[in-house]
């Protein structure tokens, strides 16, 4: 065996080992649709937060805990949000609804901070 020098070690580490670790981390946070009641995922925290702000903006109040759990309150908030968006009433979050929540939240916050 030949000893490996530091430059080659760094190159191999970055190219193979570190890339593999980044891939593993990305898989843990990837959203697998649909998200349904009882689901737990880091992105549900963001969804609950955005839903809470969107509903408040439109004058609705739902006691929504902002956490990473898809609860009964999240389901109620979704029904109201689907009504606001003109979507079919569903009890799950698919990719389309998730995108619509993000777009609505961005437009509301942009309007509030940049009138």
VOVONU-227239 format. One line per field, with one value per atom (N, C-alpha, C): x, y, z; atom name; residue in three letters. Coordinates in Angstrom, 1 decimal. Atoms other than C-alpha are relative to their C-alpha. Layout:
# residues N
x = [X | ...]
y = [Y | ...]
z = [Z | ...]
site = [CA | ...]
code = [ALA | ...]
# end
This chain:
# residues 115
x = [0.8 | 0.0 | 0.9 | -0.7 | 1.1 | -0.7 | 0.7 | 0.4 | -0.7 | 0.8 | -2.2 | 0.4 | -0.4 | -1.2 | -1.3 | 1.1 | -3.4 | -0.9 | 0.8 | -4.5 | -0.9 | 0.8 | -5.7 | -1.1 | 1.0 | -7.4 | -1.2 | 1.1 | -9.3 | -0.9 | 0.8 | -10.3 | -0.9 | 0.9 | -11.6 | -1.1 | 1.0 | -13.4 | -1.1 | 1.0 | -15.2 | -0.8 | 0.7 | -16.1 | -0.9 | 0.8 | -17.3 | -0.6 | 0.5 | -17.7 | -0.9 | 0.8 | -18.9 | -1.3 | 1.1 | -21.2 | -1.1 | 0.9 | -22.7 | -0.7 | 0.6 | -23.3 | -1.1 | 0.9 | -25.0 | -1.3 | 1.2 | -27.3 | -0.8 | 0.8 | -28.3 | -0.8 | 0.7 | -29.2 | -1.1 | 1.0 | -31.2 | -1.2 | 1.1 | -33.2 | -0.8 | 0.8 | -34.2 | -1.0 | 0.9 | -35.8 | -0.9 | 0.8 | -37.3 | -1.5 | 1.4 | -41.1 | -0.6 | 0.7 | -43.0 | -1.5 | 1.4 | -46.5 | -0.8 | 0.6 | -49.2 | 0.3 | -0.1 | -48.8 | -1.4 | 1.3 | -51.8 | 0.0 | 0.1 | -53.1 | 0.8 | -0.9 | -50.7 | 1.4 | -1.3 | -47.7 | 0.9 | -1.0 | -44.6 | 1.2 | -1.0 | -42.1 | 0.5 | -0.5 | -39.9 | -0.8 | 0.7 | -41.8 | -1.4 | 1.3 | -45.1 | 0.1 | -0.1 | -43.8 | -0.1 | 0.1 | -43.3 | -1.5 | 1.4 | -46.8 | -0.9 | 0.9 | -48.5 | 0.2 | -0.3 | -46.7 | -0.6 | 0.6 | -47.7 | -1.5 | 1.5 | -51.3 | -0.5 | 0.4 | -51.6 | 0.0 | -0.1 | -50.5 | -1.0 | 0.9 | -52.6 | -1.4 | 1.4 | -55.8 | -0.2 | 0.1 | -55.1 | -0.2 | 0.1 | -54.7 | -1.4 | 1.4 | -58.1 | -1.1 | 0.9 | -59.7 | -0.6 | 0.4 | -60.0 | 0.9 | -0.8 | -58.9 | -0.1 | -0.1 | -57.8 | 1.1 | -1.0 | -56.0 | 1.0 | -1.0 | -53.1 | 1.3 | -1.3 | -50.1 | 1.1 | -1.1 | -47.0 | 1.1 | -0.9 | -45.1 | 0.2 | -0.3 | -43.9 | -1.1 | 1.0 | -47.1 | -1.3 | 1.2 | -50.1 | -1.2 | 1.0 | -52.9 | -1.4 | 1.4 | -56.7 | -0.2 | 0.0 | -56.2 | 0.6 | -0.6 | -53.9 | -1.1 | 1.0 | -56.7 | -1.1 | 1.0 | -59.3 | 0.5 | -0.6 | -56.9 | 0.1 | 0.0 | -56.5 | -1.3 | 1.3 | -60.2 | -0.3 | 0.2 | -60.4 | 0.9 | -0.9 | -57.3 | -0.4 | 0.5 | -58.7 | -1.1 | 1.1 | -61.8 | 0.5 | -0.6 | -59.8 | 0.7 | -0.7 | -57.7 | -0.9 | 0.9 | -60.7 | 0.3 | -0.3 | -59.4 | -1.0 | 0.9 | -61.3 | 0.4 | -0.2 | -61.7 | 0.7 | -0.8 | -59.0 | 0.4 | -0.5 | -57.7 | 1.5 | -1.4 | -54.1 | 0.7 | -0.8 | -51.3 | 0.8 | -0.8 | -50.0 | 0.9 | -1.0 | -47.3 | -0.7 | 0.7 | -49.8 | -0.4 | 0.5 | -51.4 | 1.2 | -1.2 | -48.0 | 0.6 | -0.5 | -46.8 | -0.9 | 1.0 | -50.0 | 0.1 | -0.2 | -49.5 | 1.2 | -1.2 | -46.0 | -0.2 | 0.3 | -47.1 | -0.8 | 0.9 | -49.9 | 0.7 | -0.7 | -47.7 | 1.0 | -1.0 | -45.0 | -0.7 | 0.7 | -47.6 | -0.5 | 0.5 | -49.1 | 1.1 | -1.2 | -45.7 | 0.6 | -0.5 | -44.5 | -0.9 | 0.9 | -47.6 | 0.1 | -0.1 | -47.1 | 1.3 | -1.3 | -43.4 | 0.3 | -0.3 | -43.4 | -1.2 | 1.3 | -46.7 | 0.1]
y = [-1.2 | 0.0 | 1.2 | -1.3 | 3.5 | 0.9 | -1.0 | 6.2 | 1.0 | -1.0 | 8.7 | 1.4 | -1.4 | 12.4 | 0.7 | -0.8 | 15.0 | 0.6 | -0.6 | 16.7 | -1.1 | 1.0 | 13.4 | -0.5 | 0.4 | 12.4 | 1.0 | -1.1 | 15.8 | -0.1 | 0.1 | 15.4 | -1.2 | 1.2 | 11.8 | 0.2 | -0.3 | 12.9 | 0.8 | -0.9 | 15.8 | -0.7 | 0.6 | 13.8 | -1.1 | 1.2 | 10.6 | -0.1 | 0.2 | 10.5 | 1.1 | -1.1 | 14.0 | 0.1 | 0.0 | 13.8 | -1.0 | 1.1 | 10.6 | 0.5 | -0.5 | 12.3 | 1.1 | -1.1 | 15.3 | -0.7 | 0.7 | 12.9 | -0.6 | 0.6 | 11.1 | 1.1 | -1.1 | 14.4 | 0.5 | -0.5 | 15.5 | -0.9 | 1.0 | 12.3 | 0.1 | -0.1 | 12.8 | 1.2 | -1.2 | 16.2 | 0.0 | 0.0 | 15.3 | -0.3 | 0.2 | 15.6 | -1.0 | 1.1 | 12.5 | 0.3 | -0.3 | 13.4 | -1.2 | -1.1 | 13.3 | -0.1 | -0.1 | 14.5 | -0.1 | 0.2 | 13.3 | 0.1 | -0.1 | 13.5 | -1.1 | 0.9 | 11.9 | 0.0 | -0.1 | 12.6 | 1.0 | -0.8 | 14.1 | 0.2 | -0.4 | 16.0 | 1.4 | -1.4 | 19.1 | 1.0 | -0.9 | 20.7 | 0.3 | -0.2 | 20.4 | 1.2 | -1.2 | 23.0 | 1.2 | -1.1 | 25.4 | 0.2 | 0.0 | 24.5 | 0.6 | -0.5 | 25.1 | 1.5 | -1.4 | 28.4 | 0.9 | -0.8 | 29.6 | 0.0 | 0.1 | 28.3 | 1.0 | -0.9 | 30.2 | 1.4 | -1.4 | 33.4 | 0.3 | -0.2 | 33.0 | 0.1 | -0.1 | 32.3 | 1.2 | -1.2 | 35.2 | 1.2 | -1.0 | 37.4 | 0.2 | 0.0 | 36.4 | 0.1 | -0.1 | 36.8 | -1.2 | 1.3 | 33.2 | -0.3 | 0.4 | 31.9 | -1.5 | 1.4 | 28.3 | -0.2 | 0.3 | 27.1 | -1.0 | 0.9 | 25.7 | 0.1 | 0.1 | 24.5 | 0.0 | 0.0 | 25.4 | -1.0 | 1.0 | 22.2 | -0.9 | 0.9 | 19.3 | -1.1 | 1.1 | 17.3 | 0.4 | -0.3 | 17.1 | -0.4 | 0.2 | 17.4 | 0.2 | -0.3 | 17.7 | 1.5 | -1.5 | 21.5 | 0.3 | -0.2 | 21.3 | -0.4 | 0.5 | 19.4 | 1.1 | -1.0 | 22.1 | 1.2 | -1.2 | 24.9 | -0.3 | 0.4 | 23.0 | 0.2 | -0.1 | 22.9 | 1.5 | -1.4 | 26.7 | 0.5 | -0.5 | 27.3 | -0.5 | 0.5 | 25.1 | 0.8 | -0.9 | 27.2 | 1.4 | -1.3 | 30.4 | -0.1 | 0.2 | 29.0 | -0.4 | 0.5 | 27.7 | -1.5 | 1.4 | 24.1 | -0.9 | 1.1 | 20.9 | -0.3 | 0.3 | 20.1 | -1.3 | 1.2 | 17.6 | 0.0 | 0.1 | 16.4 | -0.5 | 0.3 | 16.0 | 1.1 | -1.0 | 18.1 | -0.7 | 0.5 | 17.3 | 1.1 | -0.9 | 19.0 | 1.3 | -1.2 | 21.4 | 0.9 | -0.7 | 22.5 | 0.6 | -0.5 | 22.9 | 1.2 | -1.1 | 25.1 | 1.2 | -1.1 | 27.2 | 0.7 | -0.6 | 27.7 | 0.9 | -0.8 | 28.9 | 1.3 | -1.2 | 31.3 | 1.0 | -0.9 | 32.7 | 0.7 | -0.6 | 33.2 | 1.0 | -1.0 | 34.9 | 1.3 | -1.2 | 37.3 | 0.8 | -0.7 | 38.2 | 0.7 | -0.7 | 38.9 | 1.0 | -1.0 | 40.8 | 1.3 | -1.1 | 43.0 | 0.7 | -0.6 | 43.6 | 0.7 | -0.6 | 44.4 | 1.0 | -0.9 | 46.2 | 0.5 | -0.4 | 48.0 | 0.8]
z = [0.0 | 0.0 | 0.0 | 0.0 | -0.8 | 1.0 | -0.8 | 1.7 | -0.8 | 0.8 | 0.6 | 0.6 | -0.5 | 0.8 | 0.4 | -0.5 | 2.4 | -1.1 | 1.1 | -0.8 | -0.7 | 0.6 | -2.3 | 1.0 | -1.1 | 1.0 | 0.0 | 0.0 | 1.0 | -1.2 | 1.2 | -2.6 | 0.0 | -0.1 | -2.0 | 1.0 | -1.1 | 1.2 | -0.6 | 0.5 | -0.5 | -1.1 | 1.1 | -3.6 | 0.3 | -0.2 | -2.1 | 1.4 | -1.4 | 1.7 | 0.4 | -0.4 | 2.3 | -0.9 | 0.9 | -0.8 | 0.5 | -0.5 | 0.6 | 1.3 | -1.2 | 4.0 | -0.3 | 0.4 | 2.4 | -0.6 | 0.6 | 0.4 | 1.1 | -1.1 | 3.7 | 0.7 | -0.7 | 5.3 | -0.8 | 0.9 | 2.3 | 0.1 | 0.0 | 2.4 | 1.3 | -1.3 | 6.1 | -0.1 | 0.0 | 5.3 | -1.2 | 1.2 | 1.9 | 0.4 | -0.3 | 2.0 | -0.9 | 0.7 | 1.0 | 0.1 | 0.0 | -0.1 | -0.2 | -0.7 | 0.9 | 1.5 | -1.5 | 4.5 | 0.5 | -0.5 | 6.5 | 1.5 | -1.4 | 10.0 | 0.7 | -0.7 | 12.4 | -0.5 | 0.6 | 10.2 | 0.9 | -0.8 | 11.9 | -1.0 | 0.9 | 9.7 | 0.3 | -0.3 | 10.1 | -0.9 | 0.9 | 7.1 | 0.5 | -0.6 | 9.0 | 0.9 | -0.9 | 11.5 | -0.9 | 0.9 | 8.6 | -0.6 | 0.6 | 7.1 | 1.1 | -1.1 | 10.5 | 0.3 | -0.2 | 10.9 | -1.1 | 1.2 | 7.4 | 0.1 | -0.1 | 7.8 | 1.1 | -1.1 | 11.1 | -0.4 | 0.5 | 9.5 | -1.1 | 1.1 | 6.4 | 0.5 | -0.5 | 8.3 | 0.9 | -0.8 | 10.7 | -1.0 | 1.0 | 7.7 | -0.6 | 0.6 | 6.3 | 1.1 | -1.1 | 9.8 | 0.6 | -0.6 | 10.8 | 1.2 | -1.1 | 14.1 | 0.2 | -0.2 | 14.5 | 1.1 | -1.0 | 17.7 | -0.5 | 0.7 | 15.7 | 0.7 | -0.7 | 17.6 | -1.1 | 1.0 | 15.6 | 0.4 | -0.3 | 15.7 | -1.2 | 1.1 | 13.5 | -0.2 | -0.1 | 14.0 | -0.8 | 0.7 | 11.6 | 0.8 | -1.0 | 14.1 | -0.6 | 0.4 | 14.0 | -0.3 | 0.2 | 14.2 | -1.4 | 1.3 | 11.1 | -1.1 | 1.0 | 9.3 | -0.1 | 0.0 | 10.3 | -0.8 | 0.7 | 9.1 | -1.5 | 1.4 | 5.8 | -0.7 | 0.6 | 5.2 | -0.3 | 0.2 | 5.7 | -1.2 | 1.1 | 3.5 | -1.4 | 1.3 | 0.7 | -0.4 | 0.4 | 0.8 | -0.5 | 0.4 | 0.6 | -1.4 | 1.3 | -2.3 | -1.1 | 1.0 | -4.1 | -0.4 | 0.3 | -3.9 | 0.5 | -0.5 | -3.4 | 1.5 | -1.4 | 0.3 | 0.2 | -0.3 | 1.4 | 1.4 | -1.4 | 4.7 | -0.1 | 0.2 | 3.4 | -0.7 | 0.7 | 2.0 | -1.1 | 1.1 | -1.4 | -0.5 | 0.5 | -3.4 | -0.5 | 0.5 | -5.1 | 1.2 | -1.1 | -1.8 | 0.8 | -0.7 | -0.1 | -0.8 | 0.8 | -3.0 | 0.1 | -0.1 | -2.8 | 1.4 | -1.4 | 1.0 | 0.0 | 0.0 | 0.4 | -0.8 | 0.8 | -2.4 | 0.7 | -0.7 | -0.3 | 1.1 | -1.1 | 2.7 | -0.4 | 0.6 | 0.6 | -0.4 | 0.5 | -1.0 | 1.2 | -1.2 | 2.4 | 0.7 | -0.7 | 4.0 | -0.8 | 0.9 | 1.0 | 0.1 | -0.1 | 1.2 | 1.3 | -1.3 | 4.9 | 0.2 | -0.2 | 4.8 | -1.1 | 1.1 | 1.4 | -0.6 | 0.6 | 0.9 | -1.3]
site = [N | CA | C | N | CA | C | N | CA | C | N | CA | C | N | CA | C | N | CA | C | N | CA | C | N | CA | C | N | CA | C | N | CA | C | N | CA | C | N | CA | C | N | CA | C | N | CA | C | N | CA | C | N | CA | C | N | CA | C | N | CA | C | N | CA | C | N | CA | C | N | CA | C | N | CA | C | N | CA | C | N | CA | C | N | CA | C | N | CA | C | N | CA | C | N | CA | C | N | CA | C | N | CA | C | N | CA | C | N | CA | C | N | CA | C | N | CA | C | N | CA | C | N | CA | C | N | CA | C | N | CA | C | N | CA | C | N | CA | C | N | CA | C | N | CA | C | N | CA | C | N | CA | C | N | CA | C | N | CA | C | N | CA | C | N | CA | C | N | CA | C | N | CA | C | N | CA | C | N | CA | C | N | CA | C | N | CA | C | N | CA | C | N | CA | C | N | CA | C | N | CA | C | N | CA | C | N | CA | C | N | CA | C | N | CA | C | N | CA | C | N | CA | C | N | CA | C | N | CA | C | N | CA | C | N | CA | C | N | CA | C | N | CA | C | N | CA | C | N | CA | C | N | CA | C | N | CA | C | N | CA | C | N | CA | C | N | CA | C | N | CA | C | N | CA | C | N | CA | C | N | CA | C | N | CA | C | N | CA | C | N | CA | C | N | CA | C | N | CA | C | N | CA | C | N | CA | C | N | CA | C | N | CA | C | N | CA | C | N | CA | C | N | CA | C | N | CA | C | N | CA | C | N | CA | C | N | CA | C | N | CA | C | N | CA | C | N | CA | C | N | CA | C | N | CA | C | N | CA | C | N | CA | C | N | CA | C | N | CA | C | N | CA | C | N | CA | C | N | CA | C | N | CA | C | N | CA | C | N | CA | C | N | CA | C | N | CA | C | N | CA | C]
code = [UNK | UNK | UNK | UNK | UNK | UNK | UNK | UNK | UNK | UNK | UNK | UNK | UNK | UNK | UNK | UNK | UNK | UNK | UNK | UNK | UNK | UNK | UNK | UNK | UNK | UNK | UNK | UNK | UNK | UNK | UNK | UNK | UNK | UNK | UNK | UNK | UNK | UNK | UNK | UNK | UNK | UNK | UNK | UNK | UNK | UNK | UNK | UNK | UNK | UNK | UNK | UNK | UNK | UNK | UNK | UNK | UNK | UNK | UNK | UNK | UNK | UNK | UNK | UNK | UNK | UNK | UNK | UNK | UNK | UNK | UNK | UNK | UNK | UNK | UNK | UNK | UNK | UNK | UNK | UNK | UNK | UNK | UNK | UNK | UNK | UNK | UNK | UNK | UNK | UNK | UNK | UNK | UNK | UNK | UNK | UNK | UNK | UNK | UNK | UNK | UNK | UNK | UNK | UNK | UNK | UNK | UNK | UNK | UNK | UNK | UNK | UNK | UNK | UNK | UNK | UNK | UNK | UNK | UNK | UNK | UNK | UNK | UNK | UNK | UNK | UNK | UNK | UNK | UNK | UNK | UNK | UNK | UNK | UNK | UNK | UNK | UNK | UNK | UNK | UNK | UNK | UNK | UNK | UNK | UNK | UNK | UNK | UNK | UNK | UNK | UNK | UNK | UNK | UNK | UNK | UNK | UNK | UNK | UNK | UNK | UNK | UNK | UNK | UNK | UNK | UNK | UNK | UNK | UNK | UNK | UNK | UNK | UNK | UNK | UNK | UNK | UNK | UNK | UNK | UNK | UNK | UNK | UNK | UNK | UNK | UNK | UNK | UNK | UNK | UNK | UNK | UNK | UNK | UNK | UNK | UNK | UNK | UNK | UNK | UNK | UNK | UNK | UNK | UNK | UNK | UNK | UNK | UNK | UNK | UNK | UNK | UNK | UNK | UNK | UNK | UNK | UNK | UNK | UNK | UNK | UNK | UNK | UNK | UNK | UNK | UNK | UNK | UNK | UNK | UNK | UNK | UNK | UNK | UNK | UNK | UNK | UNK | UNK | UNK | UNK | UNK | UNK | UNK | UNK | UNK | UNK | UNK | UNK | UNK | UNK | UNK | UNK | UNK | UNK | UNK | UNK | UNK | UNK | UNK | UNK | UNK | UNK | UNK | UNK | UNK | UNK | UNK | UNK | UNK | UNK | UNK | UNK | UNK | UNK | UNK | UNK | UNK | UNK | UNK | UNK | UNK | UNK | UNK | UNK | UNK | UNK | UNK | UNK | UNK | UNK | UNK | UNK | UNK | UNK | UNK | UNK | UNK | UNK | UNK | UNK | UNK | UNK | UNK | UNK | UNK | UNK | UNK | UNK | UNK | UNK | UNK | UNK | UNK | UNK | UNK | UNK | UNK | UNK | UNK | UNK | UNK | UNK | UNK | UNK | UNK | UNK | UNK | UNK | UNK | UNK | UNK | UNK | UNK | UNK | UNK | UNK | UNK | UNK | UNK | UNK | UNK | UNK | UNK | UNK | UNK]
# end
